[in-house]
Amino acid sequence: MINKLKIGSFEDCCKLYDYPVEALKSINPNLEIGGPALATNESSREFLNRFLEHITNVINYATKQIGTSIDFISFHTKA
């Protein structure tokens, strides 16, 4: 999925999530920020599992601490 979008590695995706979340929450901690909008298919399931592992158990690229804030995850179906 990531390579199809040509945005780099999975780690790049995590960085693209971690840094903006920390910046936005530092401006307004009440903002609700969601994770990736995913289609319901096998590759998105694999990505979601890795992403959930990152935000719960892996070092945040922005804060250098374990975990990243997330308020919701968005899903959609495709025909």
C-alpha positions in Angstrom: 0.0 0.0 0.0 2.7 2.5 1.0 4.8 1.9 -2.1 1.8 2.4 -4.4 1.4 5.9 -2.9 5.1 6.5 -3.4 5.5 8.1 0.0 8.3 6.0 1.2 8.6 3.4 3.9 6.3 2.5 6.7 8.6 4.4 9.0 8.1 7.5 6.8 4.4 7.1 7.3 4.8 7.0 11.0 7.0 10.1 10.9 4.3 11.8 8.8 1.8 11.0 11.6 3.9 11.6 14.7 5.3 15.1 13.9 2.0 16.8 12.9 0.2 15.2 15.8 2.6 16.5 18.3 2.7 20.0 16.7 -1.1 20.3 16.5 -1.7 18.9 20.1 0.9 21.4 21.4 -1.2 24.3 19.9 -4.5 22.9 21.1 -4.6 19.7 23.2 -8.4 19.5 22.7 -8.0 18.8 18.9 -9.1 15.4 17.9 -6.7 13.8 15.4 -7.3 10.6 13.6 -5.1 8.0 12.1 -5.0 6.9 8.5 -8.1 6.6 6.5 -8.0 3.0 5.3 -10.0 0.9 2.8 -11.1 -2.4 4.2 -8.8 -4.9 2.5 -6.0 -7.3 3.4 -3.1 -4.8 2.8 -4.8 -2.1 4.9 -5.3 -4.7 7.7 -1.6 -5.4 7.7 -0.8 -1.7 7.7 -3.3 -1.0 10.5 -1.7 -3.7 12.7 1.7 -2.2 12.2 0.4 1.3 12.8 -1.4 0.3 16.0 1.8 -1.3 17.2 3.7 1.9 16.4 1.3 4.3 18.2 1.1 2.0 21.3 4.5 0.4 21.8 7.1 2.1 19.6 9.1 5.2 20.1 7.4 8.3 18.7 9.7 10.1 16.2 8.7 13.5 17.5 8.8 13.0 21.2 11.3 10.2 21.5 8.9 8.5 24.0 6.7 5.4 23.6 3.4 6.0 21.9 1.6 8.6 19.9 -1.8 10.2 20.5 -4.7 9.1 18.4 -8.4 9.9 18.8 -10.0 7.9 16.0 -9.2 5.7 13.0 -11.2 6.1 9.7 -12.3 3.2 7.5 -14.1 3.1 4.2 -15.2 0.4 1.8 -14.5 0.4 -1.9 -16.5 -1.3 -4.6 
